[in-house]
Amino acid sequence: MLCFFEAHETDSMGSDVGSISARDLPSSLPSTSASTSGNDASAPTRLTHIAFLSSGMPEADAALERLSQLYGNADPAEADVIVALGGDGLMLQTLHRFMGSAKPIYGMNRGSVGFLMNEFSEVGLPERLAEAQASIVHPLMMSATDKDGTIAKARAVNEVSILRQRYQAAKIRVSIDGKVRLDELIADGLLVSTPAGSTAYNLSAGGPILPLESPLMALTPISAFRPRHWRGALLPDTARVTIDILEADKRPVAAVADHVELRNVVQVTVAMDHATGLVLLHDPGHSLEERILREQFDY
């Protein structure tokens, strides 16, 4: 049995964007020729149809109401750009919702963390959108098989995590491109991270911060007991990671792709989905690449 947790390939938002890279921009961003200064060719190009989404928290809902009054609120299917009002949790949900649509997503922080978000302001939003810098990120594709033989697939923007379900540590075998690289890892778990997700759970688990455009994935253990001194590995983003769960009945394990959790898995494969590109917009000087770089210097 095969289950897909994201059927974005044929949704109403459009078909897969193919292999998107930074060189495809800014032509991939919908726009009009309107400007604030008439014949001034250097004036910013506007993204005129904006769809606002709220996390549902009171602060975000209030912002949604005010911004809708100022700029209107387009149907997401017709919008040039999606503006997410909330925190990083909402941004991840929005990226998953519009995965495959090629719609740029601009977040404004009305939540608690906001690493992926821009500062909130009601003023000059069309101009901010026109001047925003685009970052392209690719998700991971996870394929997990449970003890009953059911195969489920899900994508992850940040990371795929393998986590023990009970009091005993997990026993894990790790293969890269079909070759066993670690016969037995005894740990609370293991994760595979994208560059965009390397500052999230991966960093908390002691993994490296990856520059956004680096062609890498981070493979990071979570509280490793044996081999005690193994700190993980950097893998090319073309690699296919296969994780076999040893003693799965005695030491049950769950696999998590961002917010999708699958329990009692026996094998998980993870690979970068280069065919799917996600477009994030950030204010000049505050791009996702710049924020990741700042994290390496702890400011």
C-alpha positions as CSV (number, residue, x, y, z in Angstrom):
1,M,0.0,0.0,0.0
2,L,1.4,3.4,-0.9
3,C,0.2,6.7,0.7
4,F,1.1,10.3,-0.4
5,F,0.7,13.0,2.2
6,E,1.1,15.8,-0.3
7,A,-0.7,15.6,-3.6
8,H,0.4,19.0,-4.9
9,E,1.3,17.8,-8.4
10,T,-2.3,18.1,-9.6
11,D,-3.8,20.7,-7.3
12,S,-5.7,23.8,-8.3
13,M,-2.6,26.0,-7.7
14,G,-0.9,24.6,-10.8
15,S,1.6,22.0,-11.8
16,D,5.1,21.3,-10.5
17,V,7.5,24.2,-11.1
18,G,10.2,22.0,-12.4
19,S,13.8,22.7,-11.4
20,I,13.8,26.3,-10.2
21,S,17.1,28.0,-9.3
22,A,18.1,31.6,-8.5
23,R,18.9,32.3,-12.1
24,D,15.2,31.9,-13.0
25,L,14.5,35.1,-11.0
26,P,13.1,37.7,-11.2
27,S,11.3,36.5,-14.3
28,S,9.5,33.8,-12.2
29,L,7.9,36.5,-10.1
30,P,4.5,37.7,-11.4
31,S,4.4,41.4,-11.8
32,T,2.9,44.4,-13.6
33,S,4.6,47.5,-15.1
34,A,3.0,49.9,-12.7
35,S,5.3,52.1,-10.7
36,T,5.1,55.0,-8.2
37,S,7.0,57.5,-10.3
38,G,5.5,57.4,-13.8
39,N,8.3,57.3,-16.4
40,D,11.0,56.4,-13.9
41,A,12.3,53.1,-15.3
42,S,14.2,52.4,-12.0
43,A,11.0,52.4,-9.9
44,P,10.1,49.0,-8.4
45,T,7.8,46.7,-10.2
46,R,4.7,45.8,-8.2
47,L,3.1,42.5,-7.3
48,T,-0.5,43.8,-7.3
49,H,-2.6,40.8,-6.3
50,I,-1.9,39.9,-2.7
51,A,-3.4,37.0,-0.8
52,F,-3.1,37.3,3.0
53,L,-3.1,34.2,5.3
54,S,-3.3,34.3,9.1
55,S,-2.1,31.8,11.7
56,G,-5.4,32.3,13.5
57,M,-3.8,34.0,16.6
58,P,-5.4,37.3,17.6
59,E,-2.5,39.4,16.6
60,A,-2.3,37.8,13.2
61,D,-6.1,38.0,12.6
62,A,-6.0,41.7,13.5
63,A,-3.2,42.3,11.0
64,L,-5.1,40.3,8.4
65,E,-8.1,42.6,8.8
66,R,-6.1,45.8,8.6
67,L,-4.0,44.7,5.6
68,S,-7.0,43.5,3.7
69,Q,-8.7,46.9,4.1
70,L,-5.5,48.6,2.8
71,Y,-4.6,46.3,0.0
72,G,-7.5,44.0,-0.6
73,N,-7.2,40.2,-0.2
74,A,-7.0,38.2,-3.4
75,D,-8.0,34.6,-3.9
76,P,-4.8,32.6,-3.4
77,A,-5.4,30.9,-6.7
78,E,-5.3,34.3,-8.5
79,A,-2.7,36.0,-6.3
80,D,0.7,37.2,-7.5
81,V,2.1,36.6,-4.0
82,I,1.1,35.0,-0.7
83,V,1.7,37.0,2.5
84,A,1.7,34.8,5.6
85,L,1.0,36.5,8.9
86,G,2.3,34.5,11.9
87,G,5.4,32.7,12.9
88,D,7.7,30.1,11.4
89,G,5.1,27.4,12.0
90,L,2.6,29.2,9.6
91,M,5.4,29.7,7.1
92,L,6.1,26.0,7.0
93,Q,2.4,25.3,6.6
94,T,2.1,27.9,3.8
95,L,5.1,26.4,2.0
96,H,3.5,23.0,2.1
97,R,0.1,24.3,1.0
98,F,1.5,26.0,-2.1
99,M,4.3,23.6,-2.9
100,G,4.4,23.1,-6.6
101,S,2.6,26.4,-7.4
102,A,5.7,28.6,-7.9
103,K,3.9,31.4,-6.0
104,P,6.4,33.5,-4.0
105,I,5.7,33.6,-0.3
106,Y,6.5,36.6,1.9
107,G,6.1,36.3,5.7
108,M,5.5,39.0,8.2
109,N,6.1,38.1,11.9
110,R,3.0,38.0,14.0
111,G,4.2,35.0,15.9
112,S,6.8,34.0,18.5
113,V,10.0,33.0,16.5
114,G,9.9,34.5,13.0
115,F,13.3,33.3,11.7
116,L,11.8,32.9,8.3
117,M,9.7,36.1,8.5
118,N,10.1,39.7,7.7
119,E,9.4,42.5,10.2
120,F,5.7,43.5,10.4
121,S,4.6,46.8,9.0
122,E,1.3,47.9,7.4
123,V,3.0,50.7,5.4
124,G,4.3,50.4,1.8
125,L,3.7,46.7,1.4
126,P,3.5,46.7,-2.4
127,E,6.9,48.5,-2.6
128,R,8.4,46.1,-0.1
129,L,7.2,43.1,-2.1
130,A,8.6,44.6,-5.4
131,E,12.0,45.2,-3.8
132,A,12.1,41.8,-1.9
133,Q,14.9,39.4,-2.6
134,A,14.0,35.8,-3.6
135,S,15.5,32.6,-2.2
136,I,14.9,29.2,-3.7
137,V,14.7,26.2,-1.4
138,H,14.1,22.5,-2.3
139,P,12.4,20.1,0.1
140,L,13.3,16.6,1.0
141,M,11.2,13.6,-0.1
142,M,10.8,11.0,2.6
143,S,9.6,7.4,1.8
144,A,8.8,5.4,4.9
145,T,7.8,1.8,5.3
146,D,6.0,0.6,8.4
147,K,6.0,-2.8,10.0
148,D,2.8,-3.8,8.1
149,G,4.5,-3.0,4.7
150,T,2.6,0.3,4.1
151,I,4.7,2.9,2.3
152,A,4.0,6.5,2.8
153,K,5.6,9.6,1.3
154,A,5.9,13.1,2.5
155,R,8.0,16.2,1.8
156,A,10.0,18.2,4.4
157,V,11.2,21.8,4.0
158,N,13.3,21.7,7.2
159,E,14.2,18.1,8.0
160,V,13.3,14.4,8.2
161,S,13.7,13.1,11.7
162,I,13.9,9.5,13.0
163,L,12.8,9.4,16.6
164,R,12.5,6.7,19.3
165,Q,8.9,6.1,20.4
166,R,9.6,4.5,23.8
167,Y,12.1,4.5,26.6
168,Q,14.7,2.4,24.8
169,A,17.1,4.1,22.4
170,A,16.7,3.3,18.7
171,K,19.1,1.0,16.8
172,I,19.7,2.3,13.3
173,R,21.7,1.2,10.2
174,V,22.6,4.0,7.8
175,S,23.3,3.5,4.1
176,I,24.3,6.2,1.5
177,D,23.5,5.4,-2.1
178,G,23.1,1.7,-1.4
179,K,26.4,1.3,0.6
180,V,26.3,0.8,4.4
181,R,28.2,3.6,6.1
182,L,27.2,3.0,9.7
183,D,26.4,-0.6,10.7
184,E,24.7,0.4,14.0
185,L,23.9,3.7,15.6
186,I,22.3,3.6,19.0
187,A,20.7,7.0,19.7
188,D,17.5,8.8,20.4
189,G,17.3,9.4,16.7
190,L,18.8,10.8,13.5
191,L,17.8,13.6,11.2
192,V,18.5,14.7,7.6
193,S,18.3,18.4,7.1
194,T,18.1,20.8,4.2
195,P,20.3,24.0,4.2
196,A,17.1,26.0,4.9
197,G,16.4,23.8,7.9
198,S,19.9,23.5,9.2
199,T,19.4,26.3,11.7
200,A,16.3,24.6,13.2
201,Y,16.2,21.2,14.9
202,N,19.5,20.2,13.2
203,L,21.4,23.1,15.0
204,S,19.7,22.2,18.3
205,A,21.0,18.6,17.9
206,G,24.5,19.8,17.3
207,G,24.5,19.7,13.5
208,P,26.3,22.2,11.2
209,I,24.7,25.3,9.7
210,L,24.7,25.0,5.9
211,P,24.8,28.1,3.6
212,L,21.5,28.3,1.8
213,E,22.9,27.7,-1.7
214,S,25.3,24.9,-0.7
215,P,24.6,21.6,-2.5
216,L,24.6,19.7,0.8
217,M,22.4,17.9,3.3
218,A,23.3,17.4,7.0
219,L,23.0,14.0,8.6
220,T,23.0,14.5,12.3
221,P,22.5,12.1,15.2
222,I,20.3,12.9,18.2
223,S,21.8,12.1,21.5
224,A,24.1,9.4,20.1
225,F,25.2,6.7,22.6
226,R,27.2,4.5,20.3
227,P,29.4,5.3,18.4
228,R,29.7,7.9,21.1
229,H,31.9,10.3,19.2
230,W,30.1,10.3,15.9
231,R,28.8,13.8,15.2
232,G,27.2,13.2,11.8
233,A,28.1,13.8,8.2
234,L,27.8,16.3,5.4
235,L,26.3,14.7,2.3
236,P,26.0,15.9,-1.3
237,D,22.4,16.9,-2.1
238,T,22.3,14.2,-4.8
239,A,22.7,11.4,-2.2
240,R,20.0,8.9,-1.2
241,V,20.0,8.1,2.5
242,T,18.5,4.8,3.6
243,I,17.8,4.3,7.3
244,D,17.0,0.7,8.5
245,I,15.5,0.3,11.9
246,L,17.1,-2.6,13.8
247,E,15.0,-4.5,16.5
248,A,12.0,-2.5,15.3
249,D,9.5,-4.5,17.5
250,K,11.6,-4.0,20.7
251,R,12.7,-0.4,19.8
252,P,9.9,1.2,17.8
253,V,10.7,4.3,15.9
254,A,8.7,7.2,14.3
255,A,9.6,9.1,11.1
256,V,8.7,12.8,10.9
257,A,8.8,15.0,7.8
258,D,8.2,18.5,9.2
259,H,4.7,18.1,10.6
260,V,3.9,14.7,9.2
261,E,4.6,11.8,11.6
262,L,4.6,8.1,10.7
263,R,4.9,5.5,13.6
264,N,6.4,2.0,13.8
265,V,8.6,2.4,10.7
266,V,11.1,-0.2,9.7
267,Q,12.9,1.6,6.8
268,V,13.1,5.3,5.7
269,T,14.7,6.7,2.5
270,V,15.4,10.4,2.1
271,A,16.5,12.3,-0.9
272,M,16.5,16.0,-2.1
273,D,13.5,16.8,-4.3
274,H,15.3,19.0,-6.9
275,A,12.2,19.0,-9.1
276,T,10.2,21.1,-6.6
277,G,11.3,24.7,-5.8
278,L,9.9,27.0,-3.2
279,V,10.2,30.8,-3.5
280,L,10.7,32.8,-0.3
281,L,10.8,36.6,-0.3
282,H,12.7,38.7,2.2
283,D,13.4,42.4,2.5
284,P,16.8,43.6,1.2
285,G,19.6,42.9,3.7
286,H,17.5,40.3,5.5
287,S,17.5,37.4,3.0
288,L,17.3,33.9,4.2
289,E,20.9,33.4,3.0
290,E,22.0,36.4,5.1
291,R,20.2,35.2,8.2
292,I,21.8,31.7,8.0
293,L,25.2,33.3,7.6
294,R,24.6,35.5,10.7
295,E,23.7,32.4,12.7
296,Q,27.2,31.1,12.1
297,F,28.5,34.1,13.9
298,D,25.9,33.9,16.6
299,Y,24.1,37.3,16.1
